[in-house]
């Protein structure tokens, strides 16, 4: 591994035998990854209203520091402006969106229809998710759909792209050309099948993986080691999920209340050890240290920085982690 | 079996307040197991509903009857005796039983006293748990005898989701993660390798989405193998 001096900072160049891979889609994210760069993605949560300025403002804050921007799909089952309309706003700004789609609210007809709708605006990335149970949101009385699961959505999106066919078998006129991604949570239970589950998602067709927020680095590295032993890091690009903590209170909340989150006590202790006013800074330090450590780990192809309602700090995190400037792609 | 729960007394009282004479009809089938069952449960309900505090005007008077299976139309028509002055029936059966009574006694209002809950089994004394949704396309052979359609809150066929924690589901610490159970069971059976098989998109046309389902006895007979 070596560094190339760029104006304004160090840029990362990866020599981990990451050969230039052939791309299959017009996705800018895919190009960056295929060229062997450590990719940086981030996310914007749409507003609970119809004002597009909210998402546009968030995107403006981060656009020069990331390769692609995920837009969440009614995350935590709270009703929001839809991810499809939001990614169209980002596309109109000339940005590279990742359309997040959960299978909680739509059946296979609606999902395929929305994929085509996104493709009609040349949205070139999709992240396939199960979605949080509606119990956590503003409509706990709602029916859920789950006609298909996230694994099957991955396969369906690939089928639509690669075979040019609907799941019902008919031909698609101008099939979608999406780079297909999935989430992975190395920290959920049972741990023993977490790598098998990753293998299964890759087998289903996932080409990039964005992980759950990583706080327990040892456990993440163990998971990744097991994934490497099966060569999974060569079959899909794994982007490590990073969320800066704003306070010790947030860390405790994430530990105790957010399903599938692994927040070690040492991290809470470290945040608590500084005065409340300085805790946000400490959170950013931890975040940068995490990226610095994981940059060196074989199998990490980039970072997915989820700064929840804290988008303004993303540029600083990217710069301090030596991930700026972002590579130019055609 | 079908598991049902008694509706709140206030709700039942509201729905029968305008009648003078109500016949409470218990069912001796599935729901009698999870309630106290039979004639006794009908009498207890009639007594509770007789209390004037539930009504603004005079409470209805009550009769009670029991029939073994309210979901069999011929059985109900042949054996159920409803007093001639009854002006409403309060059924203590599952939804199928309530509808069978409504079809049989076309001129009488039939009101449910129960909320039909699920198809389940008695797991421990006094605790029934849902086990089957009657999806019409059983997957138990592939999932170690544990149904993800019913027991996973997202009915994931390729689970678990990221919300599985210490063997529990993200919706509640009181709910087992179905996929943890499936994985434990596959492991016990020496079949954990099967976990990596991707379950294809399921045909739900035999589930409720395909419309009301019918099964004819002729179809069952057709499928029986011929005698040797």
Interface residues (C-beta under 8 A of the other chain):
Chain A: X104 X108 X130 X131 X132 X133 X135 X136 X144 X146 X147 X148 X149 X150 X151 X152 X155 X156 X167 X183 X185 X188 X189 X190 X192 X193 X196 X197 X199 X200 X203 X204 X212 X259 X260
Chain B: X153 X154 X155 X156 X157 X158 X159 X160 X161 X162 X163 X164 X165 X166 X167 X170 X171 X177 X180 X183 X184 X192 X195 X196 X198 X199 X200 X201 X202 X204
